[in-house]
Amino acid sequence: MLTFTEASSTLAVSGGNSVNLAALNDNTDGQTLTFTEGTNKLTISGGNEVTIGNLVAFRAKKTSSETVTTWMTDYDFITNPPEYNDGGGFDYESGVFTAPTAGIYIFSINYTATGSGDSRALKIYLNGTLYETLNSGISNGSVLTRQITMKLVAGNHVNLKINVGTGYDTGTGTFSGFKVY
């Protein structure tokens, strides 16, 4: 994220470098540098503009557990509408995140196992193929949090599945993610 602190005339990149622009603060040419957070545009008055990256982030909750008919089966982790969906990559009806741009992404999953039964497994998929089993042997009442970092190209699909093990409930939780770089 690019920030400008007016009091110190400092332009900074989060987690990176900064530059003090105080020496250029006389504004004798009458130009103004403006950053618009909603569009990620850096603009100089009477001149050009540049878009600095794209914000990609989502967070969605699965507030109800479904009762399913077949145990030891994988079910999609379908959530309610997302709390936010910057970049528009998350489709809550399918539970699938589609990377709008290439980059490094971090996904966070919070899961609560509901109903009776044990041996649940929480899995993350990339383009329909198992990428990693995040946890297995999950027992009734367990609460867990997992994070995973993935390098994606534009158009890659990421989704969660829960194998209900010897139970019949899919559980509840949250699924969120954001582009780091």
N, C-alpha and C positions, 0 to 999 in steps of 0.2 A: 504494500500500500504506500502510496506517495502522499506525504503530508507537508504542509507549509505552516510554520509557526511564525505568525506575524510579529509577535513581541521581540523575537530574537532574529528575525529575517532568515530562518533556517529552512532549507528544503531537504527532506530526508526520505529515504526508502526504508520501510520497516525491516529490521534485521540486517540492514546494510549500511551504506555510507550516507553522509550528509554534507551539505555545503552551506556556508554562511554567505548570504547574498547582501549583507548590510552595505558593502561598498558600492553596490549597484542601486541602492535605495534612493538615490537623488531624483529618479524618475524625470530627468530633464527631457527625455524624448516623449513623455506622455503615454507610454505604453503600460499595459497592465497584464500580468500573468495570472491566469485563473485556472483552477482545477475544479471540475464538476464531478462530484462523486457518483452521481446516478448514472453517468455515461462514461466515466473514466477518461474524460478528455481534458488535456492540458492545452489551453488556448492563450495566445498573445493577442491583445487587442490590435486590430488593424492588420493582423497577420495570419499566421497559420495555426492549425491545431493538430494534435496527435492523440490517438487513443492509446492509453497505457494499460495493456492487459485487459482481461475479462474476468469479472467476478463469477465464479461458479461455486455454489454452495446450496445444500438442501438439508432439511431436517423434517422427518415425518414420524408420527407415532402410530403404533398398532395398539389401540386401546381395548380391543376385545379379542378374546381367544375363540377360535372356531372349534367346534366339535366335528371331527372327521370320522369317516366310516372305516378306514383301513389303517391299521397300525403298521409300524416299520416301513412307512412310506414318506417320501419327500413332498412337502407342500410349500408353495410360494409364500413368502413373508409379505403379505399384502397389508398396507397401512391405510390410515385415514388420509385425507388431503394434507399435503405438507404444510408445516408452519411457515416455511419460506422455501423458495425454489429459484434462487438467483441463477440465471443462465438457462433456466427451463429444461434441465437435463433429466429431472426425475418424473416418472409417470407413476402416480400412486395407484392407479387402477390395475396396473400389471406388476408394480413393485420393482420396476426396472429403471436403473439410472443409465442414461446414454451420454457418454462424454461428448460435449459440444466442441471441445478443442483438445489437442494432444497435451499431455503433461503428467506431472506426478500428482496423485490424488491420495488423500487419507479418508478412510471410511471408519466410522465408529458405530458399533452395534451394542445396544443394551437389550438383554433378553431375560424374561421371567417365565419359567416353566410353570404352567398351570395344569390343574387336573391330575388325575392319578397316572401312575405308570412311570417308568424310568427309561434309560438308554436313549434319550433324545440326542440329536446331533445338529449343530448349527453350521451351515455351509455357505460359502460365498462362491458365486459362479462368474466366469468371464466368458462372454459370447456363447453361453449355453453349456460350457464345459466346467466341471468342478475345478476351481482355482485352489481352494484350501478349505479343509475342515477346521473351523475356528474353535470348536469344542465338541467333544463326544462324551457319552456316558452321563448326560445331564439328567439329574433326578428331579422329581416333583418338588416344586417350591424353590428350586435353585434360581439365583439371580446372578447374572454375569455380564461383564463388559469386555468387549474385544475391540481392538483397532487393527487395521491392516493398511499398508501402503502399497499402491499399485501404480505402475507406469502404463498409461493408456494412450491410445491414438484416437483421434476424432472418430466417433461412431461406435466405439467399443461399448458393449452392454454389460452392466454389473447388476447382479441381483442376489438376494438371500433366499435360502430354503431352510426349512426346519424338518428334520426327520423326526416324527413323533415317537419313535421307539415303541415301547410297549404301552403307550398311552393313546388317547384319542383327542387331545387338545393341542392346538398350535402354539399357545402362549401369547404373551404381549411383549411390548418393548418399543425401542426407537431405532431408526436407521438414519444416519446422517453422513454427509461427506462434503469435502471441499477440495478445490484444486490448490495445491501448494505452489507449484511452479509450472 
